[in-house]
Amino acid sequence: MRQVSLDHLTAATLDPVELMQLAAEIGCQAVCLRLSSSPFAEGKKYDVAADPSLQAAIRREAQALGIFVGPVEPFNVRDETRLEEMIPNLDAAAAIGARSCNIVCYDENVARREELIGAFADQAARRGLRTQLEIFRLCAMNSLETSLKTIESIGRADIGLNVDSLHLTRTGATMAQIAALPPALIMHSQINDGPTMMPEDQQWDEATKERKLPGEAEFDLLNFVRAIPNHALIGVEVPSRTLAAQGIDIRERSRRAVVATRKVIEQALGHS
């Protein structure tokens, strides 16, 4: 059975413990969680790095529920970002037993961002964590080619990719290109659906608030699933303002997203 995670953006109003409880309830094996409350939805305010009691609660809940923490966010790299600012979240990621850290890089200065990401990966590795770069049309890692060049230039085997069906479609990457990558490069995946084309000025809103359930629209999801190696989680990342406006609560929206994901996996691989 392919391991599925409930990724925080699907249920962004929940805190980490609530997210884990919901993930277990709807049949996920893992979560991708934020270390601080989301700016994309009104919910409980929290800061894992500043709250040792919350760190302990996350560890206890993972053990009790039989699920694990996959990637954690946010690790945003901007022009002004300094490594020392990221250390508290790295420590928190290690404390809760996370497996990797997800970087979204907005710094357009190639030399500066590669130096910082390399130093970050070194600190992450010292804490037993891997580093993954998210390909995203609206950040500096705005293509598969750029992301691969960054990893090659830094030269660390513990840096890989987070591939999202939305972002791959928006950047023009093909599923054949993803399938051709060395499997170890793909550390995490995120699944959702949408129209093949979207105006650039609507892509941020789409990415943060309005995605379609897997199988509901036009993305090449069958080949996306086939391209994801078995070791990588398939993360369900489906924020839906439309379903929320219809009065469908966060648990039911998440459940529908996971059920739809399982159906796509079944269609793609012939088993769940």
Secondary structure, 3 states (H helix, E strand, C coil): CCCEEEEHHHHCCCCHHHHHHHHHHCCCCEEEEECECCCCCCCCCCEHHHCHHHHHHHHHHHHHHCCEEEEEEEEEECCCCCHHHHHHHHHHHHHCCCCEEEEEECCCCHHHHHHHHHHHHHHHHHCCCEEEEECCCCCCCCCHHHHHHHHHHHCCCCEEEEEEHHHHHHHCCCHHHHHCCCHHHEEEEEECECCCCCCHHHHHHHHHHECECCCCCCCCHHHHHHHCCCCCEEEECCCEHHHHHCCCCHHHHHHHHHHHHHHHHHHHHCCC
